[in-house]
Amino acid sequence: MSATDHTEPRQTTKLEMAHVLFMDVVGYSKLPMDHQEAVLHTLQSVVLTTSEVLRAQSSNEIITLPTGDGMALVFFGDAEAGARCALEVSRALKSHPEVLLRMGLHSGPVYRVTDINANQNVGGGGINIAQRVMDCGDAGHILASQSVADVLGQLSSWKAHLHDLGEAEVKHGVRVHLYNLYTNDAGNSALPNKVATSKPAVETGLKPTQKPTRFRRKMAVGATILAIGFGVGGWLFFSRKAHALNDKDTIVLADFANSTGDPIFDDTLRQGLSVQLEQSPFLRIISDQQIRQTLQLMDQKPDVRLTPEIARELCQRTGSAAVLDGSIAQIGTQYLLTVRAVNCSNGELLASTEAQVNDKNHVLDALGETATEIRNKLGESLSTVQKFDTPLEQATTPSLEALKAFTLARRAQMNGDERTSIAQGKRAVELDANFAGGYQILARSYSVANNSDLAIQNERRAYELRNRVSEREKLIIEAEYQLDIPGNLERAAEAYELLSSTYSHDPGPFLVLSMLSTHMGQHDKAIVQFRRALDLDPKTGAIYAALASAYQFANRGDDAHSTIEMARRQNFDDPMLHYWQYMFAFLQGDPEGMTAQVAWSTGKPGFEDVFLLLQARTAAFGGKLRKAQEFSGRLITSYKGSLDTEAAAEEASGALCEAIFGNSPKARANAAAALALVANRDIQPTVAAALVFAGDTTRALSLADDLEKRFPEDTLINRYFVPTIRAAAEVNQANPMKAIEILRITVPLELGANYGFSLYPVYVRGQAYLAANQGREAADEFQKILDHPGIVLNEPIGALAHLQIGRAYAMQGDIAKAKGAYQDFLMLWKAADPDIPILIAAKAEYEKL
C-alpha cells in the first residue's frame, strides 16, 4: 500500500458456530389467507413461549428469523438447544393439529449481518443446510444433519432417539446425511417420503467364486475387507471444472489401445498407470470391483476390454467425472505413449500428454512420466505430486514381463482362480526377486487357498521389500503385516489411521479400522468409521450390512434395522445383508424370517455353507445338539480336502459346544479331530477352550503356552483368548480368585465381537465368582451377557447365561429370581435333547428350589 493510500483493509467477516432449527408449515401456500395468518400466529405463540427460546433470549444466545411460512431459530452456545426446542414445539403442537409443521436441525458456521431494516440476520452454510435438511421431511418430522448427530450421539440421552436415514439428495445435487429425531411423544417415526422415493441404486452382489466363509473367523479381518472391496471408489455427483477435477471427482481407467502387435503391453500398461495414479491422495480411481459390477448391469462380460466407448458408459453410470484412456504405438524402433482425460458427459478433452522413448525397455519410464504430468494437468497440487510420485520401476518392477505376470495374477485373483493367481504371482517374483507387489499378491492368494505357512512367508518378504514400492503400497503392506503376522491390533490400527488420513477418499482403510474396533469392543468408534466408509462408498451393500452389525453390537437395534431397510430400499442384494437379516430374525425370535434367509442361500456355493453354520449355532443355542451336529457334519464333509482350515474350525466349535454342555468325551474327540486337520492360531484358541471346559486342563494349558510363545504380540491371543483359557483352568483347580485376577487384562476387550468366542471372558469370570460363592458378583457378570444379545448372538452361552444367573440368584437366597431365571432357560430349551448333562443338572436344581 502506498503512503498516499489511506484505505483501510476490509475486516474479515467473523464466522461463528450456530445450532439452527429451521421450520415451516407444510401446505401453507394452499391455505386461505385468513387460515395462513391464524396458523402462523399459533406457531409463533408456541415457539416464542418455549423454555428454550425464553432461556436463549434472556442470555442473548438466539436470533429468530421469519421465513414467510415458518421461521429459523439460530441458537449460539448450547449445542442441544435446537433439538430440545424442536421436541418442545412438537409436543405443544399435539393440541394444534391444524399446524402441520416440519423441522430441520443443523450445526454449522454462520456470520451475523444487519439487514436493510437494521435488524439482526445471519448468513452462511449453517442456515442453508438446515433448510435443506428440513426440506427432506414431511409433516411432524424433526430431521437432523450429520453434524448434529455427531454431537448429540455422544450423549446417551439423545443416542436412542436419533435414527439413521442415510443420504438424500437436495438442491443442486448436494447430498446430506439425515437422521430422524423422535421420541414416544414427539416427532414423526415414519420414513420421510423424500428418503423412501430417492433414486435407487442397483447392485448384483459379489459373485461367489469360492467358498467365502473366512469372514466368520476372528483372524479374517483382512479377508472381510477384500470381500467388501478394498479401495472401492465413491460415486457422488459434483459440478465439473472445465479443464480440471476436484478431490471428490472419480475417474474410470480404460484399457490402452495397443497397435504395436506386442501382447506384453495388453493390460500391463493399464495396471502400471493404475499403480502410479493410486499414489495420488487427490485422484479417485473407480475400483475394479465396481467396474465389474457395473459391467454386469451393462450386459457385458466382467473381463471385457475397456474401450473408450465402454469406459465412457461406465463413467456415466458410476457418476464419474472423466475417462482416462491411453495408447501405445511403435514408430520404427521408437514407442509413442499417449494418455488422455475425457469428460464422460460431453466428450470434451480435459487434458492429454504423451511421451516418446527409443526402445521397449524404457516404456515403463515413459508411463511414469505421463502419469505425473496428467496428475498436474487434472488439478493436483505440485506439492502432493512431488511427495507421492515414486517412479513406476520402484513402485512395481523394472521388468515388463514381471509386471505382465503380476497383472495376470491380479486378474485371476479377482476371478477367484487362486491356482492361476499363484502360478502367475510366482512367475512375477521369479522374473524380479525384489518385486514386493508380487509377494503381496502371493500372500493373499495363499491365504484364500488356506495355505497359511506360504501366505506368511510371502507376506514377510513383501514387508522386507516395502521400501521399494509407492508410499501408498508401503502403508498398505505395513498395515496388513501388523494385522496378519504379529497380530498387533493397536499397531495395525495406527497404520490404517495413517493410511486413512493420507488417502481420505478411500473407504478401504476406514472399513478395516471399523473391523478392528469391533474386535476390540469399541463399537461406537466402529459406527463412526463405518459411516465414513459409507459416505465415501454408498453403493456397496456389504458396507450397509457392516454398519448394521456395528449398531447391533452397540445395542442400537433400531438403527441396525433402519440401516438394513435403507439397503433393501436401494435393491442391494449383498450376501452380508442376508447374513445379518438372519441374525436379526434370530434376535427377534422370528423363525420364518430365518427360514427365508436360509432359502435365499440354497444353491449358492459358499454362502449355503455359511447358512449351514448359522443353523448349527441356532440349533445348539436351543439345546438341539443332535440337529446342530447334523448341520456341522454336513459342513465338515463339504470342507474336508479343499478347505481344511474351515473343517478344523467347525470341529473346534463343535468341541467347545459339547464341552460347555457337559459332554466331555465328545468334546475331547472333536478337539483332537480339529488339531489333526490344522493346528494354527485360528484353531488352537477354540480347541484349548474346549479342552479346559472338558476338564483336560493340562492339554489346554500346553496349547495356551504354545500360542503365547509363538505369537507374543498378538492382541487377541494374549489379552483375550489365553487369559480366558488360563482363568478357566484355575476354576478347574479350585482357584477362583486367581482366575478373576487373570481375567483383569481382558476387561478392555471383553465386549469385542469375536463370533464363536464372544463374551467368553465374562462367562468364565461369572463361573469363577460362582466357585468363590460370590453370587451377587456372578449375577452381574451373567447379566452382562444377557444385556448384550447383539454381541453374543446365537452362541450357546447366550442361553446358558440364563441358567448361570439363576444359580447366582439361588446362591444369594433370592429364590423368586432364581426360579424365574431357571424357567427362562428351560423355556429356551423346551425342545432340547433330553440327555444333555447340563440340562439334566438344571432340571434337578430347579426341582430343589
Secondary structure as GFF3:
##gff-version 3
##sequence-region A 1 849
A	DSSP	beta_strand	16	25	.	.	.	ID=ss1
A	DSSP	three_ten_helix	28	30	.	.	.	ID=ss2
A	DSSP	alpha_helix	33	48	.	.	.	ID=ss3
A	DSSP	alpha_helix	51	58	.	.	.	ID=ss4
A	DSSP	beta_strand	62	66	.	.	.	ID=ss5
A	DSSP	beta_strand	70	76	.	.	.	ID=ss6
A	DSSP	alpha_helix	81	92	.	.	.	ID=ss7
A	DSSP	three_ten_helix	93	95	.	.	.	ID=ss8
A	DSSP	beta_strand	101	114	.	.	.	ID=ss9
A	DSSP	beta_strand	120	123	.	.	.	ID=ss10
A	DSSP	alpha_helix	125	135	.	.	.	ID=ss11
A	DSSP	beta_strand	142	145	.	.	.	ID=ss12
A	DSSP	alpha_helix	146	152	.	.	.	ID=ss13
A	DSSP	alpha_helix	156	159	.	.	.	ID=ss14
A	DSSP	beta_strand	162	169	.	.	.	ID=ss15
A	DSSP	three_ten_helix	171	173	.	.	.	ID=ss16
A	DSSP	beta_strand	175	181	.	.	.	ID=ss17
A	DSSP	alpha_helix	193	196	.	.	.	ID=ss18
A	DSSP	three_ten_helix	214	216	.	.	.	ID=ss19
A	DSSP	alpha_helix	221	228	.	.	.	ID=ss20
A	DSSP	beta_strand	250	258	.	.	.	ID=ss21
A	DSSP	three_ten_helix	263	265	.	.	.	ID=ss22
A	DSSP	alpha_helix	268	278	.	.	.	ID=ss23
A	DSSP	beta_strand	284	285	.	.	.	ID=ss24
A	DSSP	alpha_helix	288	297	.	.	.	ID=ss25
A	DSSP	alpha_helix	308	317	.	.	.	ID=ss26
A	DSSP	beta_strand	322	331	.	.	.	ID=ss27
A	DSSP	beta_strand	334	343	.	.	.	ID=ss28
A	DSSP	beta_strand	349	357	.	.	.	ID=ss29
A	DSSP	three_ten_helix	360	362	.	.	.	ID=ss30
A	DSSP	alpha_helix	363	377	.	.	.	ID=ss31
A	DSSP	alpha_helix	382	387	.	.	.	ID=ss32
A	DSSP	alpha_helix	392	395	.	.	.	ID=ss33
A	DSSP	alpha_helix	400	414	.	.	.	ID=ss34
A	DSSP	alpha_helix	418	431	.	.	.	ID=ss35
A	DSSP	alpha_helix	436	448	.	.	.	ID=ss36
A	DSSP	alpha_helix	452	464	.	.	.	ID=ss37
A	DSSP	three_ten_helix	466	468	.	.	.	ID=ss38
A	DSSP	alpha_helix	471	484	.	.	.	ID=ss39
A	DSSP	alpha_helix	489	502	.	.	.	ID=ss40
A	DSSP	alpha_helix	507	519	.	.	.	ID=ss41
A	DSSP	alpha_helix	523	536	.	.	.	ID=ss42
A	DSSP	alpha_helix	541	553	.	.	.	ID=ss43
A	DSSP	alpha_helix	557	569	.	.	.	ID=ss44
A	DSSP	alpha_helix	575	587	.	.	.	ID=ss45
A	DSSP	alpha_helix	591	601	.	.	.	ID=ss46
A	DSSP	alpha_helix	607	621	.	.	.	ID=ss47
A	DSSP	alpha_helix	625	639	.	.	.	ID=ss48
A	DSSP	alpha_helix	644	660	.	.	.	ID=ss49
A	DSSP	alpha_helix	664	677	.	.	.	ID=ss50
A	DSSP	alpha_helix	684	693	.	.	.	ID=ss51
A	DSSP	alpha_helix	697	710	.	.	.	ID=ss52
A	DSSP	alpha_helix	715	716	.	.	.	ID=ss53
A	DSSP	pi_helix	717	721	.	.	.	ID=ss54
A	DSSP	alpha_helix	722	732	.	.	.	ID=ss55
A	DSSP	alpha_helix	736	742	.	.	.	ID=ss56
A	DSSP	three_ten_helix	743	749	.	.	.	ID=ss57
A	DSSP	alpha_helix	760	771	.	.	.	ID=ss58
A	DSSP	alpha_helix	775	786	.	.	.	ID=ss59
A	DSSP	alpha_helix	789	792	.	.	.	ID=ss60
A	DSSP	alpha_helix	797	812	.	.	.	ID=ss61
A	DSSP	alpha_helix	815	828	.	.	.	ID=ss62
A	DSSP	alpha_helix	837	848	.	.	.	ID=ss63
###
